[in-house]
């Protein structure tokens, strides 16, 4: 009789471990899928930038340094995105991607600010279309980042709860890193309006 009770306890423990393990695997795959959605939008953004640079290059002959900064920031961001795609949630990869995306956003911001000085460029249909596509892509990236961060949060919470933390430790389920916003503190401030 005690043998059956012990066997029942062992079977219950094995079933509980399997359920927790499968739950962690599911949550991990959800945040990896959510990152894949970010990756799609980032690639779209990276593909639009060379077209933008080509349109701007014709008008902004004297702003070569800015154009080169945009190209360098884009290449850095592509590289960081590729590394992050290999292991979504990895703290180093996510921090590197956030930093690279911040540099790219800053370089694009400077480019758009300088383009205001060129009326012919502002009136160019291709420029307007590319700006609209980039703006739309930025919104998609923001939504995808939010979905990714929500999935990472759910995964991290579930792996930290008892008894899942024991199973997570046994099977090496490491914490995942959130993808921080690429906006600077200055960009997040509300605009100052005076009358």
C-alpha positions, 0 to 999 in steps of 0.5 A: 500500500505504501508502495502505491502511495509513493508511486502515486506521489512520484507520478504526480511530481513527474506530471507537475514538472512536465506541465510546468516545463511545457508552460515555460516552453510555450511562453518562451516560444511566444516571446520569440515569435513576438520578436520575429514580428519586431524583426519583420518591421525592423527589416522593412525600416532598414530597407526603406532607409537606402531609398530615403538616402538616395532621394535626399542625396540629390537635394542635400549635397552639402549634408554628406556627413549627415547622410553618412551618419544615417547609413552607418547607424542603419548598418549598425542597427542591421547588425544588432538586429541580426544578433538579437534575432539569433537569441531573442531575449538575450540581455546583451543582444537586446541592450545592443539592439536598443542602443543601435536603434536609438542611434538610428532614430537620432540620425534619422531625426537629424536628417528630417530636421535638416530636410526642413531647410530644403523646400524642394525636398519637402515638396518631393513626392518620393520624400513624402511617401518615404516619410509616411512609410517610415512613420507607419513602420515606426508605429508597427515597431512600437506595437510589436515591441509592446507585444514582445515586452508583454510576452517577455514579462509573462515568461519572466513572471511564470519562471520566477513563481514557485514551483516553476522557478525550480523547474526553470533552474533545472532546465536552464530557463534563463530570464529574458530581457525587455526591448527598451524604447529607442526614444531618448528622454528628450523625445519622451517629454511633452512639447512645451506650448506657449501663447 
